C-alpha cells in the first residue's frame, strides 16, 4: 500500500528527484513490512493431529481401571490411566500410544 502511495506521489505531486526518493522509501517500507509479516507467521508451528491432544484436559466417561474411554475436545477416545480414575473425573492427556491416550487425573 505504501509503495502505491509513493508511486502516485512521484508521478503526480513531487518534483523529479524527490519522486525517486519517495518510491525508494516506499519500497523499503514494503520490504520491512513483508519481512515482519513472514517472521510473525513462522514464529509458532501449527499443532495438528493426535500430537495436539497432549496436555489437553478431558473427562473420564468410563472407569479407567486401567482402561476405558475419555472425552477430549468433544471426541471420545480409548484411554489408559495407571493410577485409575472414576467416571466424571477430570484427566490430562500425557502421551499417545497408537490410538490409546495415556492420561492421569487432573
C-alpha positions as CSV (number, residue, x, y, z in Angstrom):
1,X,0.0,0.0,0.0
2,X,2.8,2.4,0.9
3,X,4.6,1.7,-2.4
4,X,1.4,2.5,-4.3
5,X,1.0,5.8,-2.5
6,X,4.7,6.6,-3.1
7,X,4.3,5.9,-6.8
8,X,1.2,8.1,-7.1
9,X,3.1,10.9,-5.3
10,X,6.1,10.5,-7.5
11,X,4.0,10.7,-10.7
12,X,1.6,13.4,-9.9
13,X,2.9,15.6,-7.0
14,X,6.6,15.5,-6.3
15,X,9.3,17.1,-8.4
16,X,11.9,14.9,-10.2
17,X,14.5,13.9,-7.6
18,X,12.0,13.7,-4.7
19,X,9.8,11.3,-6.6
20,X,12.5,8.7,-6.8
21,X,13.2,9.2,-3.1
22,X,9.6,8.6,-2.3
23,X,9.5,5.4,-4.4
24,X,12.7,4.1,-2.8
25,X,11.4,4.8,0.8
26,X,8.0,3.2,-0.1
27,X,9.7,0.1,-1.5
28,X,12.0,-0.2,1.6
29,X,9.0,0.1,4.0
30,X,7.1,-2.5,2.0
31,X,10.1,-4.9,2.3
32,X,10.3,-4.3,6.0
33,X,6.6,-4.9,6.4
34,X,6.7,-8.1,4.4
35,X,9.7,-9.4,6.4
36,X,8.0,-8.7,9.7
37,X,4.8,-10.4,8.5
38,X,6.8,-13.5,7.4
39,X,8.7,-13.7,10.7
40,X,5.5,-13.3,12.7
41,X,3.7,-16.1,10.8
42,X,6.6,-18.5,11.2
43,X,7.3,-18.0,14.9
44,X,5.0,-20.8,16.1
45,X,4.3,-24.1,14.4
46,X,0.8,-25.3,14.0
47,X,-0.2,-28.2,16.2
48,X,-2.3,-30.7,14.3
49,X,-3.2,-34.4,14.5
50,X,-3.1,-36.5,17.6
51,X,0.0,-34.6,18.9
52,X,-2.3,-31.6,19.5
53,X,-4.0,-33.6,22.2
54,X,-1.0,-33.9,24.5
55,X,-1.6,-31.6,27.5
56,X,-5.4,-31.2,26.9
57,X,-7.9,-31.8,29.6
58,X,-10.8,-34.2,29.3
59,X,-13.4,-36.0,31.3
60,X,-13.5,-39.8,32.0
61,X,-16.6,-41.4,30.6
62,X,-15.9,-44.9,31.9
63,X,-14.0,-46.0,34.9
64,X,-10.3,-46.1,33.9
65,X,-9.1,-49.1,35.9
66,X,-6.8,-49.2,33.9
67,X,-8.6,-48.7,30.5
68,X,-11.8,-47.0,29.5
69,X,-13.0,-44.0,27.5
70,X,-12.5,-40.3,27.9
71,X,-13.9,-37.2,26.1
72,X,-11.2,-34.8,25.0
73,X,-12.1,-31.8,22.8
74,X,-15.5,-33.2,22.1
75,X,-14.2,-36.5,20.9
76,X,-14.4,-39.9,22.6
77,X,-11.0,-41.7,22.9
78,X,-9.9,-45.0,24.3
79,X,-7.7,-44.2,27.3
80,X,-5.4,-45.8,29.8
81,X,-4.7,-44.5,33.3
82,X,-2.1,-46.1,35.5
83,X,-3.4,-44.8,38.8
84,X,-7.1,-45.4,37.9
85,X,-9.9,-42.9,37.6
86,X,-13.7,-42.8,38.2
87,X,-16.3,-41.7,35.6
88,X,-16.7,-37.9,35.6
89,X,-13.2,-37.2,36.9
90,X,-11.1,-34.6,35.0
91,X,-8.0,-36.1,33.3
92,X,-5.0,-34.7,31.4
93,X,-3.5,-36.4,28.3
94,X,0.2,-37.1,28.9
95,X,1.1,-39.1,25.8
96,X,-0.4,-41.2,23.0
97,X,0.3,-44.8,22.2
98,X,-1.2,-45.6,18.8
99,X,-4.9,-44.7,19.2
100,X,-4.9,-45.0,23.0
101,X,-4.4,-41.9,25.1
102,X,-2.4,-42.3,28.3
103,X,-3.9,-40.0,30.8
104,X,-3.6,-39.1,34.5
105,X,-6.0,-37.5,36.9
106,X,-6.0,-33.7,36.7
